[in-house]
Amino acid sequence: MEVIVSLVNQVNSLVWGVPMLVMILGVGLFLSVGLKLMPVLKLGTGFKLLWSGRIPEKDADVKGQISPFNALMTSLSATIGTGNIAGVATAIAVGGPGALFWMWCTALVGMATKFSEAVLAVKYREEDEHGNHIGGPMYYIKNGLGSKWAWLGTLFAFFGAFAGFGIGNTVQANSVADALSSNFHVEPWITGVVMMLLVGAVLMGGIKRIADVAGKLVPLMTIFYVVSGLAVLVVYIDDIPAAFVLVVKSAFTPVAAQGGFAGAAVWAAIRYGVARGVFSNEAGLGSAPIAHAAAQTNNPVTQGLVAMLGTFIDTIVVCSITGLAIVVSGAWSSGENGAALTSYAFSHAFPIGNYVVAVALAIFAFTTILGWSFYSEKCVQFLFGVNAIKPFRLIFTLVVPIGAIAKLEFIWLLADTLNAMMALPNLIALLLLSPVVFRLTREYFKKQKALAAQKSM
């Protein structure tokens, strides 16, 4: 086991080195400039489209299986998970408060990345032999870049199939088991078995059942956690300005050791801020467009406008709540790590804070497992065909209890590594297909402008 951990550690250091961080932020920045900052400027438009897309489309000519709203909820079910609670805490515990600043930067440019992913996913999606619409990086690589790039799509599908067992399964189960064991004294194996049964019950219903569950649970759990986090910030309201100053200052200057905090260099803040930011909002990974490809829409750009909200909600809203709660409460220098650090921060604001975090973590992680099961399933389908779907669902379900009793450190390390391996093929495809995204976006807003002018006449 030590040899495996050492090997994965070496690979992790390589794939999460300077080139990867520059590529993730660079591609996002390139797309943001190419789109003329449209994702940030049209945030309101995205929310309007999200609200109008709550109702499933009944027009037979509109392709897709799930409403645009449920497509985003399915995407959010996979992104709002342990990354928002344990991931943010780990980034701050290792990289210092400045890691939160770099998470924000990753999110702001990540909105353009997520928009572009969804546009390409809808543009180049296919219909399988069961009549379901399928898409994602492997399909926009195959259909958008041609046969000479087919190997890149296969590479993404290969890493995506395995990444789901890390970021979307074992990491989630492990974090829930740890939280419930610490707060409610529930044995990890019991948590694993219960989650396995719940996951299996939903997975066998496919994307429509996953989307239905996500469409109901995700909004409720997000509001519950955000309100609880705001309650923590209200308790420390006088310390919020100083917390923002500390976050920004720590992003550019080393943080000295204090209390249980070992100290951190600027590179640690950047590395863990970007890595955990990507782990949380998944912008650039290529996972979210797999869900958006199933949306009921004939317009790639409208779904892109809805998709980019995922990054905003996940990181700018939910992760910020967690990070600021940890900083304003002073918990960041306590020496705690992961979900325990977030629980420490919440429990110091109000007595039941740790229970709030434990419950939120359990629900977040459950929906993340559901969302990621669909992502990995589509990667497996791309590689082996529709006949591989049912065996995959069974294996994915059986792995849940294994994750619940495994070692947290190794699972986080493996998940980080697989994330980067997934991101590489997707980021290359986004760069090569960016002219398509820019053209479709220009045409859409030109048409919208013309329609608005006609109405005003």
ZICORDA-V132262 format. One record per pair of residues at least 6 apart in sequence whose ideal C-beta (glycine too) atoms are under 7 Angstrom apart, sorted by the first residue. I is the first residue (numbers start at 0). J is the second residue. D is the distance in Angstrom with one decimal. If there is no record, write none. Layout:
# ZICORDA-V132262
i:I j:J d:D
i:I j:J d:D
This chain:
# ZICORDA-V132262
i:4 j:409 d:5.7
i:7 j:412 d:5.6
i:7 j:413 d:5.7
i:7 j:416 d:5.7
i:8 j:412 d:6.4
i:10 j:416 d:5.5
i:11 j:412 d:5.8
i:11 j:415 d:5.7
i:11 j:416 d:4.5
i:14 j:416 d:6.1
i:14 j:419 d:3.7
i:14 j:420 d:6.3
i:15 j:270 d:6.7
i:15 j:274 d:5.7
i:15 j:415 d:6.5
i:15 j:419 d:5.5
i:19 j:419 d:5.6
i:20 j:269 d:6.6
i:20 j:270 d:6.7
i:20 j:273 d:5.1
i:22 j:426 d:5.6
i:23 j:273 d:6.3
i:23 j:277 d:6.1
i:23 j:283 d:5.1
i:23 j:422 d:6.6
i:23 j:426 d:6.9
i:24 j:104 d:6.9
i:24 j:105 d:6.8
i:24 j:108 d:6.0
i:24 j:273 d:6.8
i:26 j:112 d:6.4
i:26 j:283 d:6.6
i:26 j:426 d:4.9
i:26 j:429 d:5.8
i:26 j:430 d:6.1
i:27 j:108 d:3.0
i:27 j:109 d:5.4
i:27 j:111 d:5.7
i:27 j:112 d:4.6
i:27 j:282 d:6.8
i:27 j:283 d:6.8
i:28 j:108 d:5.0
i:30 j:111 d:4.0
i:30 j:112 d:5.9
i:30 j:115 d:5.2
i:30 j:429 d:6.9
i:30 j:433 d:6.3
i:31 j:38 d:6.9
i:31 j:108 d:5.3
i:31 j:111 d:4.1
i:33 j:433 d:5.9
i:33 j:437 d:5.2
i:34 j:111 d:5.5
i:34 j:437 d:6.8
i:34 j:440 d:6.1
i:37 j:440 d:6.6
i:38 j:110 d:4.0
i:38 j:111 d:4.8
i:38 j:114 d:5.1
i:38 j:307 d:4.8
i:39 j:107 d:6.9
i:39 j:110 d:6.5
i:41 j:304 d:6.3
i:42 j:311 d:6.6
i:44 j:304 d:5.9
i:45 j:304 d:4.3
i:45 j:305 d:6.0
i:45 j:307 d:5.9
i:45 j:308 d:4.9
i:46 j:308 d:6.6
i:48 j:67 d:6.9
i:48 j:301 d:5.6
i:48 j:304 d:5.3
i:48 j:305 d:5.3
i:49 j:68 d:6.0
i:49 j:71 d:6.3
i:49 j:305 d:5.2
i:49 j:308 d:6.0
i:52 j:66 d:5.7
i:52 j:67 d:3.2
i:52 j:68 d:4.6
i:52 j:305 d:6.2
i:53 j:66 d:6.5
i:53 j:68 d:4.4
i:54 j:66 d:6.5
i:55 j:66 d:4.5
i:55 j:295 d:6.4
i:56 j:66 d:6.8
i:56 j:295 d:4.0
i:61 j:295 d:5.2
i:61 j:296 d:6.6
i:61 j:297 d:5.7
i:62 j:132 d:5.9
i:62 j:297 d:6.2
i:63 j:132 d:5.4
i:63 j:293 d:5.8
i:63 j:294 d:4.9
i:63 j:295 d:3.6
i:63 j:296 d:6.0
i:64 j:131 d:5.9
i:64 j:132 d:6.3
i:64 j:206 d:5.9
i:64 j:207 d:6.2
i:64 j:293 d:4.9
i:65 j:206 d:6.5
i:65 j:207 d:6.5
i:65 j:210 d:4.3
i:65 j:293 d:5.3
i:65 j:294 d:6.2
i:65 j:295 d:6.5
i:66 j:295 d:5.7
i:67 j:294 d:4.9
i:67 j:295 d:6.7
i:67 j:296 d:5.8
i:67 j:302 d:6.0
i:67 j:305 d:5.1
i:68 j:214 d:6.7
i:69 j:210 d:4.1
i:69 j:213 d:6.6
i:69 j:214 d:4.4
i:70 j:290 d:5.5
i:70 j:291 d:5.1
i:70 j:293 d:6.2
i:70 j:294 d:3.7
i:71 j:305 d:5.3
i:71 j:306 d:6.6
i:71 j:308 d:6.3
i:71 j:309 d:5.9
i:72 j:210 d:6.9
i:72 j:213 d:4.3
i:72 j:214 d:4.6
i:72 j:217 d:4.6
i:73 j:209 d:6.1
i:73 j:210 d:5.0
i:73 j:213 d:4.7
i:73 j:290 d:4.3
i:73 j:370 d:5.6
i:73 j:373 d:6.8
i:74 j:287 d:4.4
i:74 j:290 d:4.5
i:74 j:291 d:6.4
i:74 j:306 d:6.8
i:74 j:309 d:5.0
i:74 j:370 d:6.9
i:75 j:217 d:5.0
i:75 j:309 d:5.5
i:75 j:312 d:6.5
i:75 j:313 d:6.7
i:76 j:213 d:3.9
i:76 j:217 d:5.2
i:76 j:366 d:3.8
i:76 j:367 d:6.4
i:76 j:369 d:5.8
i:76 j:370 d:4.0
i:77 j:167 d:6.4
i:77 j:286 d:6.4
i:77 j:367 d:5.4
i:77 j:370 d:2.9
i:77 j:371 d:5.1
i:77 j:374 d:6.6
i:78 j:279 d:6.5
i:78 j:280 d:5.6
i:78 j:281 d:5.2
i:78 j:287 d:7.0
i:78 j:309 d:5.9
i:78 j:313 d:4.7
i:79 j:217 d:6.8
i:79 j:221 d:6.2
i:79 j:313 d:5.6
i:79 j:317 d:5.9
i:79 j:363 d:5.6
i:80 j:171 d:5.8
i:80 j:363 d:4.7
i:80 j:364 d:5.4
i:80 j:367 d:3.3
i:81 j:170 d:6.0
i:81 j:171 d:5.7
i:81 j:174 d:4.1
i:81 j:360 d:6.6
i:81 j:363 d:6.7
i:81 j:364 d:5.6
i:82 j:275 d:6.6
i:82 j:278 d:4.7
i:82 j:279 d:3.4
i:83 j:279 d:5.7
i:83 j:313 d:6.8
i:83 j:317 d:4.7
i:83 j:318 d:5.4
i:83 j:321 d:5.9
i:83 j:363 d:6.6
i:84 j:321 d:5.9
i:84 j:338 d:5.5
i:84 j:341 d:5.0
i:84 j:356 d:6.3
i:84 j:359 d:6.8
i:84 j:360 d:5.2
i:84 j:363 d:6.8
i:85 j:174 d:5.1
i:85 j:337 d:4.4
i:85 j:338 d:4.2
i:86 j:275 d:4.5
i:86 j:278 d:5.2
i:86 j:279 d:5.3
i:87 j:275 d:6.4
i:87 j:318 d:5.1
i:87 j:321 d:4.4
i:87 j:322 d:5.0
i:88 j:321 d:6.9
i:88 j:325 d:6.1
i:88 j:336 d:6.7
i:88 j:337 d:5.6
i:88 j:338 d:6.6
i:88 j:340 d:3.9
i:88 j:341 d:4.7
i:89 j:275 d:6.3
i:89 j:336 d:6.0
i:89 j:337 d:5.5
i:90 j:98 d:4.0
i:90 j:102 d:6.7
i:90 j:271 d:4.2
i:90 j:272 d:5.6
i:90 j:275 d:3.8
i:91 j:98 d:5.4
i:91 j:99 d:6.4
i:91 j:322 d:6.2
i:91 j:325 d:5.5
i:91 j:331 d:5.1
i:92 j:331 d:6.9
i:92 j:335 d:7.0
i:92 j:336 d:4.4
i:92 j:340 d:5.6
i:93 j:263 d:6.7
i:93 j:267 d:6.2
i:93 j:271 d:5.2
i:94 j:263 d:5.2
i:94 j:267 d:4.3
i:94 j:268 d:4.2
i:94 j:270 d:6.8
i:94 j:271 d:3.7
i:94 j:272 d:5.9
i:95 j:249 d:4.8
i:95 j:254 d:3.8
i:95 j:263 d:3.9
i:95 j:267 d:7.0
i:95 j:268 d:5.4
i:96 j:245 d:5.0
i:96 j:246 d:4.8
i:96 j:249 d:4.4
i:96 j:326 d:5.0
i:96 j:331 d:5.9
i:97 j:246 d:6.4
i:97 j:249 d:3.2
i:97 j:250 d:3.6
i:97 j:254 d:6.9
i:97 j:268 d:3.6
i:98 j:268 d:4.8
i:98 j:271 d:4.9
i:98 j:272 d:3.7
i:98 j:275 d:7.0
i:99 j:246 d:5.0
i:99 j:272 d:6.8
i:99 j:322 d:4.0
i:100 j:246 d:5.2
i:100 j:247 d:5.7
i:100 j:250 d:3.7
i:100 j:272 d:6.7
i:101 j:250 d:6.1
i:101 j:268 d:6.1
i:101 j:269 d:5.2
i:101 j:272 d:2.8
i:101 j:273 d:5.4
i:101 j:276 d:6.7
i:102 j:272 d:4.8
i:102 j:275 d:6.4
i:102 j:276 d:3.9
i:102 j:314 d:6.0
i:102 j:318 d:5.8
i:103 j:315 d:6.8
i:105 j:272 d:7.0
i:105 j:273 d:5.2
i:105 j:276 d:3.5
i:105 j:277 d:6.2
i:106 j:276 d:6.2
i:106 j:280 d:5.8
i:106 j:310 d:5.3
i:106 j:311 d:7.0
i:106 j:314 d:3.5
i:106 j:315 d:5.4
i:109 j:280 d:5.6
i:109 j:282 d:3.0
i:109 j:283 d:6.6
i:109 j:310 d:4.6
i:110 j:307 d:4.4
i:110 j:310 d:4.8
i:110 j:311 d:6.1
i:112 j:282 d:4.4
i:112 j:283 d:5.0
i:112 j:429 d:6.8
i:113 j:282 d:4.8
i:113 j:287 d:6.1
i:113 j:306 d:5.2
i:113 j:307 d:4.9
i:113 j:309 d:5.9
i:113 j:310 d:4.8
i:114 j:303 d:4.3
i:114 j:304 d:6.9
i:114 j:306 d:6.2
i:114 j:307 d:4.1
i:115 j:303 d:7.0
i:115 j:429 d:5.6
i:115 j:433 d:6.9
i:115 j:436 d:4.6
i:116 j:285 d:6.3
i:116 j:287 d:6.2
i:116 j:288 d:4.0
i:116 j:306 d:6.9
i:116 j:429 d:7.0
i:117 j:288 d:5.3
i:117 j:291 d:4.1
i:117 j:302 d:5.1
i:117 j:303 d:4.3
i:117 j:306 d:3.4
i:118 j:299 d:4.4
i:118 j:300 d:5.9
i:118 j:303 d:4.0
i:118 j:436 d:5.2
i:118 j:439 d:6.0
i:119 j:139 d:4.1
i:119 j:143 d:6.5
i:119 j:288 d:6.8
i:119 j:432 d:5.7
i:119 j:435 d:6.9
i:119 j:436 d:6.5
i:120 j:134 d:4.3
i:120 j:135 d:5.7
i:120 j:139 d:6.3
i:120 j:288 d:3.4
i:120 j:291 d:5.2
i:120 j:292 d:4.1
i:121 j:134 d:6.8
i:121 j:291 d:6.6
i:121 j:292 d:6.2
i:121 j:294 d:6.9
i:121 j:296 d:6.3
i:121 j:299 d:4.0
i:121 j:302 d:5.0
i:122 j:139 d:7.0
i:122 j:299 d:4.4
i:122 j:435 d:6.9
i:122 j:439 d:6.8
i:123 j:134 d:6.4
i:123 j:138 d:5.4
i:123 j:139 d:4.0
i:123 j:142 d:4.1
i:123 j:143 d:5.0
i:124 j:132 d:5.2
i:124 j:133 d:6.3
i:124 j:134 d:3.2
i:124 j:138 d:6.1
i:124 j:292 d:4.4
i:125 j:133 d:5.7
i:125 j:134 d:6.8
i:125 j:138 d:5.9
i:126 j:132 d:5.7
i:127 j:133 d:5.4
i:127 j:385 d:6.0
i:128 j:385 d:6.0
i:129 j:385 d:6.4
i:132 j:292 d:6.1
i:132 j:293 d:5.4
i:133 j:292 d:6.2
i:133 j:377 d:5.8
i:133 j:380 d:6.9
i:134 j:288 d:6.6
i:134 j:289 d:6.8
i:134 j:292 d:2.7
i:135 j:285 d:6.4
i:135 j:288 d:5.0
i:135 j:289 d:3.7
i:135 j:292 d:5.8
i:135 j:377 d:6.1
i:136 j:152 d:6.8
i:136 j:155 d:4.7
i:136 j:285 d:3.8
i:136 j:288 d:6.7
i:136 j:424 d:6.5
i:136 j:425 d:4.5
i:136 j:428 d:5.8
i:137 j:152 d:4.0
i:137 j:155 d:5.2
i:137 j:156 d:4.5
i:137 j:378 d:6.8
i:137 j:381 d:4.7
i:139 j:428 d:6.3
i:139 j:432 d:6.4
i:140 j:148 d:5.5
i:140 j:151 d:5.2
i:140 j:152 d:3.6
i:140 j:155 d:6.8
i:140 j:424 d:7.0
i:140 j:428 d:4.8
i:141 j:149 d:5.7
i:141 j:152 d:4.7
i:143 j:432 d:5.0
i:143 j:435 d:6.6
i:144 j:428 d:6.6
i:144 j:431 d:6.0
i:144 j:432 d:6.9
i:151 j:424 d:4.8
i:151 j:427 d:6.5
i:151 j:428 d:6.7
i:154 j:424 d:5.0
i:155 j:285 d:6.1
i:155 j:421 d:6.4
i:155 j:424 d:4.0
i:155 j:425 d:6.0
i:156 j:378 d:4.2
i:156 j:381 d:4.4
i:156 j:382 d:5.1
i:157 j:382 d:6.8
i:158 j:417 d:6.2
i:158 j:420 d:4.3
i:158 j:421 d:4.5
i:159 j:374 d:6.4
i:159 j:375 d:6.3
i:159 j:378 d:3.7
i:159 j:421 d:5.5
i:160 j:375 d:5.2
i:160 j:378 d:4.2
i:160 j:379 d:5.0
i:160 j:382 d:6.7
i:161 j:417 d:6.0
i:162 j:417 d:3.9
i:162 j:418 d:6.5
i:162 j:421 d:5.1
i:163 j:371 d:4.7
i:163 j:372 d:6.8
i:163 j:374 d:5.8
i:163 j:375 d:2.8
i:164 j:398 d:5.8
i:165 j:410 d:6.7
i:165 j:413 d:5.0
i:165 j:414 d:3.9
i:165 j:417 d:4.9
i:166 j:278 d:6.8
i:166 j:371 d:6.6
i:166 j:414 d:4.4
i:166 j:417 d:6.6
i:166 j:418 d:6.1
i:167 j:367 d:6.0
i:167 j:368 d:6.1
i:167 j:370 d:7.0
i:167 j:371 d:2.2
i:167 j:372 d:6.9
i:167 j:374 d:6.7
i:167 j:375 d:6.7
i:168 j:368 d:5.7
i:168 j:371 d:6.5
i:168 j:395 d:6.4
i:168 j:398 d:5.5
i:168 j:399 d:6.3
i:168 j:402 d:5.8
i:169 j:398 d:6.5
i:169 j:401 d:6.8
i:169 j:402 d:2.9
i:169 j:405 d:6.1
i:169 j:410 d:5.1
i:170 j:410 d:5.2
i:170 j:411 d:6.5
i:170 j:414 d:4.9
i:171 j:364 d:3.7
i:171 j:367 d:4.9
i:171 j:368 d:5.1
i:172 j:191 d:5.9
i:172 j:194 d:5.8
i:172 j:364 d:7.0
i:172 j:399 d:4.9
i:172 j:402 d:3.6
i:172 j:403 d:4.4
i:173 j:402 d:5.0
i:173 j:403 d:6.1
i:173 j:405 d:5.8
i:173 j:407 d:5.3
i:173 j:410 d:5.4
i:174 j:338 d:5.7
i:174 j:360 d:6.1
i:174 j:364 d:5.8
i:175 j:190 d:5.9
i:175 j:194 d:6.6
i:175 j:360 d:6.1
i:175 j:361 d:4.9
i:175 j:364 d:4.6
i:176 j:187 d:3.8
i:176 j:190 d:4.3
i:176 j:191 d:6.2
i:176 j:403 d:4.0
i:176 j:404 d:7.0
i:177 j:338 d:6.4
i:177 j:407 d:6.4
i:178 j:338 d:5.2
i:178 j:357 d:4.4
i:178 j:360 d:4.7
i:178 j:361 d:6.7
i:179 j:185 d:4.3
i:179 j:190 d:5.2
i:179 j:357 d:6.1
i:179 j:361 d:6.5
i:180 j:187 d:5.6
i:181 j:339 d:6.7
i:182 j:353 d:5.5
i:182 j:354 d:5.8
i:182 j:357 d:4.2
i:183 j:357 d:6.7
i:187 j:403 d:4.9
i:187 j:404 d:5.0
i:188 j:400 d:6.5
i:188 j:403 d:6.6
i:188 j:404 d:5.7
i:190 j:403 d:5.3
i:191 j:399 d:5.9
i:191 j:400 d:3.0
i:191 j:403 d:3.0
i:191 j:404 d:6.3
i:192 j:400 d:5.4
i:194 j:365 d:6.5
i:194 j:399 d:5.2
i:194 j:403 d:7.0
i:195 j:396 d:5.8
i:195 j:397 d:6.9
i:195 j:399 d:4.3
i:195 j:400 d:5.1
i:197 j:365 d:6.6
i:198 j:368 d:5.4
i:198 j:369 d:6.7
i:198 j:396 d:5.4
i:198 j:399 d:5.7
i:199 j:396 d:4.2
i:201 j:208 d:5.7
i:201 j:209 d:6.1
i:201 j:212 d:5.6
i:201 j:369 d:5.6
i:202 j:372 d:5.4
i:202 j:392 d:4.8
i:202 j:395 d:6.9
i:202 j:396 d:6.0
i:203 j:392 d:6.4
i:206 j:293 d:5.7
i:206 j:373 d:5.8
i:209 j:369 d:5.0
i:209 j:373 d:5.6
i:212 j:369 d:6.4
i:213 j:366 d:5.9
i:213 j:369 d:6.6
i:213 j:370 d:6.6
i:216 j:362 d:6.6
i:216 j:366 d:5.4
i:217 j:366 d:6.1
i:220 j:359 d:6.5
i:220 j:362 d:4.6
i:220 j:363 d:6.3
i:221 j:317 d:6.6
i:223 j:359 d:6.5
i:224 j:317 d:6.7
i:224 j:359 d:4.5
i:225 j:316 d:6.5
i:225 j:317 d:6.5
i:225 j:320 d:5.7
i:227 j:355 d:4.8
i:228 j:320 d:3.4
i:228 j:321 d:6.5
i:228 j:324 d:5.5
i:229 j:320 d:6.8
i:230 j:348 d:6.9
i:230 j:349 d:6.7
i:231 j:324 d:4.4
i:231 j:328 d:6.9
i:231 j:344 d:6.7
i:231 j:345 d:5.7
i:231 j:348 d:4.0
i:231 j:352 d:6.9
i:232 j:239 d:6.4
i:232 j:323 d:6.1
i:232 j:324 d:6.4
i:232 j:327 d:6.4
i:234 j:348 d:4.4
i:235 j:327 d:4.0
i:235 j:328 d:6.0
i:238 j:327 d:4.6
i:239 j:327 d:5.9
i:242 j:323 d:5.9
i:242 j:326 d:4.4
i:242 j:327 d:4.5
i:245 j:326 d:6.3
i:246 j:326 d:6.3
i:249 j:268 d:6.2
i:250 j:268 d:5.7
i:251 j:265 d:6.2
i:252 j:265 d:6.7
i:253 j:263 d:6.7
i:253 j:264 d:5.1
i:253 j:265 d:6.0
i:254 j:262 d:6.0
i:254 j:263 d:4.9
i:255 j:262 d:5.5
i:256 j:262 d:3.8
i:257 j:332 d:5.1
i:258 j:332 d:3.8
i:258 j:333 d:6.3
i:258 j:334 d:6.6
i:259 j:332 d:6.2
i:259 j:333 d:5.1
i:259 j:334 d:2.0
i:260 j:331 d:6.6
i:260 j:332 d:4.2
i:260 j:334 d:6.8
i:274 j:415 d:6.0
i:276 j:314 d:6.1
i:277 j:283 d:6.0
i:277 j:284 d:6.5
i:277 j:418 d:6.3
i:278 j:415 d:6.9
i:278 j:418 d:6.0
i:279 j:313 d:5.9
i:279 j:314 d:5.9
i:279 j:318 d:5.6
i:280 j:309 d:6.9
i:280 j:310 d:4.5
i:280 j:313 d:4.4
i:280 j:314 d:4.6
i:281 j:287 d:5.7
i:282 j:310 d:5.0
i:283 j:422 d:5.1
i:283 j:425 d:6.5
i:283 j:426 d:5.8
i:284 j:418 d:6.0
i:284 j:421 d:5.2
i:284 j:422 d:5.2
i:284 j:425 d:6.5
i:285 j:421 d:6.1
i:285 j:425 d:3.3
i:286 j:374 d:4.8
i:287 j:306 d:6.3
i:287 j:309 d:6.0
i:289 j:373 d:6.9
i:289 j:374 d:4.9
i:289 j:377 d:5.0
i:290 j:370 d:6.9
i:290 j:373 d:6.5
i:291 j:302 d:5.4
i:291 j:306 d:5.0
i:294 j:302 d:5.1
i:296 j:302 d:4.9
i:299 j:439 d:5.8
i:300 j:439 d:5.6
i:300 j:440 d:5.7
i:300 j:443 d:4.0
i:321 j:341 d:5.8
i:324 j:344 d:4.7
i:324 j:345 d:6.5
i:325 j:331 d:5.0
i:325 j:340 d:6.2
i:325 j:341 d:6.5
i:325 j:344 d:4.6
i:328 j:344 d:4.3
i:328 j:347 d:5.1
i:328 j:348 d:6.3
i:330 j:340 d:6.0
i:330 j:343 d:4.7
i:330 j:344 d:3.8
i:330 j:347 d:6.6
i:333 j:340 d:7.0
i:333 j:343 d:5.7
i:335 j:343 d:4.9
i:337 j:407 d:6.9
i:338 j:356 d:6.7
i:338 j:360 d:5.8
i:341 j:356 d:5.3
i:342 j:353 d:4.1
i:342 j:356 d:4.5
i:342 j:357 d:6.9
i:345 j:352 d:3.0
i:345 j:353 d:6.2
i:345 j:355 d:5.9
i:345 j:356 d:5.1
i:346 j:352 d:4.0
i:346 j:353 d:4.1
i:368 j:399 d:6.8
i:372 j:392 d:7.0
i:372 j:395 d:5.2
i:375 j:395 d:6.7
i:376 j:388 d:5.9
i:376 j:391 d:5.6
i:376 j:392 d:6.8
i:379 j:387 d:5.1
i:379 j:391 d:4.7
i:380 j:387 d:6.4
i:380 j:388 d:5.9
i:402 j:410 d:6.8
